[in-house]
Amino acid sequence: MAVKNKAIDRDRNGRICRKYTGKVWNWFPDGTPSWWTNLHMNRPRRRMNTHLCHLVVSGMDPDELVFPLGNNKPHHYYW
């Protein structure tokens, strides 16, 4: 369902109000700044994956290693 098709979003001429077409002015719309996500969530996981890949290439058995499950980020929040 579209958000901008409500009668309350329209002016008296039927056009959509300007406040519903502009950019959202939240500081962090997703709740966490992107630099924080990159520094504390993405980089450590990539570093761990790279380390595990180097271990496999160097000859270690992949069945003995514990690879991270899924695509969920760890719960280390900025706030």
C-alpha positions in Angstrom: 0.0 0.0 0.0 1.4 3.4 -1.0 1.9 5.9 1.8 1.4 9.1 -0.3 -2.1 8.4 -1.6 -4.1 9.3 1.6 -6.6 12.1 1.6 -4.8 13.7 4.6 -1.6 14.0 2.5 -3.3 16.2 -0.1 -4.0 20.0 -0.1 -7.3 21.5 -0.9 -6.5 21.3 -4.7 -5.8 17.6 -4.6 -2.0 17.9 -5.0 0.3 16.2 -2.6 1.6 18.4 0.2 5.3 19.4 0.0 6.2 18.0 3.4 5.4 14.5 2.0 7.7 14.8 -1.0 10.9 16.1 0.5 13.8 14.4 2.0 13.5 12.9 5.5 15.6 15.0 7.9 16.4 12.4 10.5 20.0 12.3 11.6 20.2 8.6 11.2 17.1 7.2 9.4 18.2 3.6 9.9 19.0 4.1 13.5 22.7 3.6 13.2 25.2 5.8 11.4 26.8 4.2 8.4 30.4 4.8 9.6 29.5 3.0 12.9 28.1 0.0 11.0 31.2 -0.1 8.8 33.6 0.2 11.6 32.0 -2.1 14.2 29.9 -4.5 12.3 31.1 -5.1 8.7 34.9 -4.8 9.1 35.3 -7.4 11.9 33.1 -9.9 10.1 35.1 -9.4 6.8 38.3 -9.7 8.7 37.1 -13.0 10.3 36.0 -14.4 6.9 39.3 -13.5 5.3 41.2 -15.2 8.1 39.1 -18.3 7.7 39.6 -18.3 3.9 43.4 -18.0 4.4 43.3 -21.0 6.8 41.4 -23.1 4.2 43.8 -22.2 1.4 46.8 -23.0 3.6 45.6 -26.5 4.1 43.3 -26.6 7.2 40.2 -28.8 7.0 37.1 -26.7 6.4 35.0 -29.1 8.4 37.0 -28.2 11.6 36.5 -24.4 11.2 33.4 -22.5 12.4 32.1 -20.2 9.7 29.7 -17.4 10.6 26.0 -18.3 10.0 23.6 -16.2 8.0 23.8 -12.5 7.1 22.7 -11.0 10.4 24.8 -8.3 11.9 26.0 -8.5 15.5 24.1 -6.5 18.0 26.5 -3.8 18.8 24.6 -0.6 18.5 25.7 3.0 18.4 23.2 4.2 20.9 
